[in-house]
Each structure stands twice: as C-alpha cells, then as structure tokens.
Amino acid sequence: MNHPELIRPETLAQFNPEKMGKTTIFMSDRMLVGLNAFEPGQEHSLHGHADQDKVYHVLRGCGLFLLEGREIEMDAGAMLVAPAGVPHGVRNTSDDQLTVLVFMAPAPR
C-alpha cells in the first residue's frame, strides 16, 4: 500500500473461517497499524508484549476484550489500551463479524 493515501480500514478486512484474519495496513520501525477480523466464535488468545503498547479500536461488531484478568464488553466505536506487559486478547462472542483496528508501538520486529 502506498502512503500517504486515504484508507478505509473496514474495506481491508480479511475474514477466514479457520482463524482470525490479519491485515497490515502500515508498518514502520515506530508503529504498526493493522486490522483484525473475527468470525463468530473466533478469538485471539490471551498474550502480552513486553515492550509494546497496543490499542484496539472496534470498527464493527462486538465482543469481549480480555485485559489483565478482566473481560470487557466492547462494541463499535469503543477503544481499549493494553500497555506493554499487560496480558490481553479478543473474543468474538456475537453471531456477527467483528472488525478491530489495531495500533502497536513500537512495531513488532
């Protein structure tokens, strides 16, 4: 993808019936912008990043966000921050698709 250009993240969603879909929208040494696409029942298991902050912003759908031992319901328009070292994950508990914009800084290596 060429940058800078107008981006409509929801048009880049890659849904996969076998596992969560992932799309990288932009990546530099400083930041990653990605899109996670979940079919009903799919999840991104609880995990952590020792040196990276992560921001989730729900574009469409709803689900549970796992953050430091809590389950937080989120829907379109909601945002959640997982600071470095804090375990986090996502689970689509609805009957509809879930699309989540993801920002990570610094970018994974």
C-alpha positions, 0 to 999 in steps of 0.5 A, spaced: 500 500 500 502 506 498 502 512 503 500 517 504 493 515 501 486 515 504 484 508 507 478 505 509 480 500 514 473 496 514 474 495 506 481 491 508 478 486 512 480 479 511 475 474 514 477 466 514 473 461 517 479 457 520 482 463 524 482 470 525 484 474 519 490 479 519 491 485 515 497 490 515 495 496 513 502 500 515 508 498 518 514 502 520 520 501 525 515 506 530 508 503 529 504 498 526 497 499 524 493 493 522 486 490 522 483 484 525 477 480 523 473 475 527 468 470 525 463 468 530 466 464 535 473 466 533 478 469 538 485 471 539 488 468 545 490 471 551 498 474 550 502 480 552 508 484 549 513 486 553 515 492 550 509 494 546 503 498 547 497 496 543 490 499 542 484 496 539 479 500 536 472 496 534 470 498 527 464 493 527 461 488 531 462 486 538 465 482 543 469 481 549 476 484 550 480 480 555 485 485 559 489 483 565 484 478 568 478 482 566 473 481 560 470 487 557 464 488 553 466 492 547 462 494 541 463 499 535 466 505 536 469 503 543 477 503 544 481 499 549 489 500 551 493 494 553 500 497 555 506 493 554 506 487 559 499 487 560 496 480 558 490 481 553 486 478 547 479 478 543 473 474 543 468 474 538 462 472 542 456 475 537 453 471 531 456 477 527 463 479 524 467 483 528 472 488 525 478 491 530 483 496 528 489 495 531 495 500 533 502 497 536 508 501 538 513 500 537 512 495 531 513 488 532 520 486 529 
